[in-house]
Amino acid sequence: MNKKVLTLAGVVALTAMSLAACGNNDKNKASGDLNVTLKANPVTLDPAKTIETPSSSMQIQSFEGLLKYDKNNKVVLGEAASQPKVTNDGKTWTFTLKKGLKWSNGDPVTAQDYVASMRHWADPKTKSQAADRVADLENYEQVSKGQSPTSALGVKALGKDKVQFTFSKKLPTVNVRNNFASNLKPVNHKVLAKEGSKYGSTSDKAVYNGPYKVVNWTGGSDDNWSYVKNNQYYGKKNVHMNKVNVQVTKDNNTAQNLFNSGKVQETSVTSDYVKGNKNNKELHTSLMATQYYLYFNGKNDLTKNENFRQAVNYAFDNNQLAKKVLQDGSVGATGWVPKGDMKNPKNGQDFAEEAGHLQKQNKNKAQDYWKATQKDLGKKNMTLNLLADNTDDQKQVAEYLQSTLQKQFKGLKVEITTLPHAQHVSRDFAGKFELNLTDWNSDVPDASDFLSLLKTGNKVNFTNNTDQKLDDLLNQANDGTKSASERYKLLQEANKQVHTNADGVPLYTAAQAHLVSKHVTGLNYGPFNTVAQYQYAQWKK
């Protein structure tokens, strides 16, 4: 789902033909527009309503926060003039804006724009599915429930160029900084007030403070749009590509053909391509802070059955899934939290490695739990539907899951439904699934971000299950009173509890693979910032 996902701007009526026409057809010619692909349609340009990767991709190019990622994926100053002043035992962060910041329409960027944005996230009228990103601000609970006005939220303007954030508790510094860099973007408060609920629904219903303006995107079904250099951007001198044309390309073969013919200079590719082209110097692969899971719907008679959930948890060989099905650099999950996410503050050891191999295939246990399931429900034959994205790689994973379950559990039939990403996300939130192949892309190197997926009340807890012990452990870990070591220990206990309850099955940590033209430099991908930032792209001379 990608914080994500888990999740772009207007249409220039660019078909594949028109994209090619404005593209770089001569691969030896390093000039002109940069042409790229995206494998799913974005939903919105409103940061407060963004929960999936395609929308995030669009916003990364067009909005900038107080902090940002540099070309090496390190968190650095964005619109902030200097590092924040941190007071109140770490709970209050005060930023001063750079001088002369402007929106793409010429309006000044002010502290009030950040205040309006945070209030927009928390306002229950917004119906934000990603409000957890501002949930640590003081008084968020009361504001989000409509019990207090949005003005009570822990953010205020101290003049035009100074904005202060007050959190309800002390948070890990790295989490706060990554959240500012990844998510907490401002909105032009005048445009937001004018557009209301339609803000960001098309490219002309937003204005931009980032390197690019989004043009010709008329909504979530558009397959083509462009990023045009924002001449009001303070760093415009360092933005080398004047225009970036985007084409949604869901079919892997089409994406490869566009790249091989020189019509696009960057595209993501799936495992089928990676398998046969590992020596291609234009192929770039890296692991993401993205974990894929199989979720159970807690309201379905079969999938809410604990014996069935346990059976499925023991059914899969995650290494086989990663190495033989995907073959794109992804690695099999050993637990709910992926490797490389969090480190022990005492010894620097990896969280997942210290937890041990909590997710391991055991066919005998799987069979025992399946027989217990049949006995519980008084049925020998059952049918389930598995929901997945309609991309090539997710279809392959879904087919592997289907084959494994049907082979191991006699009497079980698994049907597959694949949908475009935006429709899949809609079904997630509506709870319209039985088995659900979904993912979470973390913004912070903290195990709590993954473990909280199953916390009661979390809007992305699609299982709808409740585990009071897990809730208690996470609440203790995140109450702001624990030392780093105490908190780490509690998160490890929470990790064990997730596996005890088996509300979902961790499958694999995803790799990303991109083809980048040998004539282009500056496009880098990191675990917490998985989308290339085109402001750093340049034609090689």
Secondary structure, 3 states (H helix, E strand, C coil): CCCCCCCCCECCCCCHHHHHHHCCCCCCCCCCCEEEEECCCCCCCCHHHCCCHHHHHHHHHHCCCCEEECCCCCEEECCECCCCEEECCCCEEEEEECCCCECCCCCECCHHHHHHHHHHHHCHHHCCCCHHHHCCECCHHHHHCCCCCHHHCCEEECCCCEEEEEECCCCCHHHHHHHHHHCCCCCCHHHHHHHHHHCCCCHHHCCCCCCEEEECECCCCCCEEEEEECCCCCCHHHCCCCEEEEEECCCHHHHHHHHHCCCCCEEECCHHHHHHCCCCCCEEEEEEEEEEEEEECCCCCCCCCHHHHHHHHCCCCHHHHHHHHHCCCCEECCCCCCCCCCECCCCCCEHHHHHCCCCCCCHHHHHHHHHHHHHHHCCCCEEEEEEEECCHHHHHHHHHHHHHHHHHCCCEEEEEEEECHHHHHHHHHHCCCCEEEEEEECCCCCHHHHHHHHCCCCCCCCCCCCCHHHHHHHHHHCCCCCCHHHHHHHHHHHHHHHHHHCCEEEEEEEEEEEEECCCEECCCCCCCCCCCCHHHCEECC
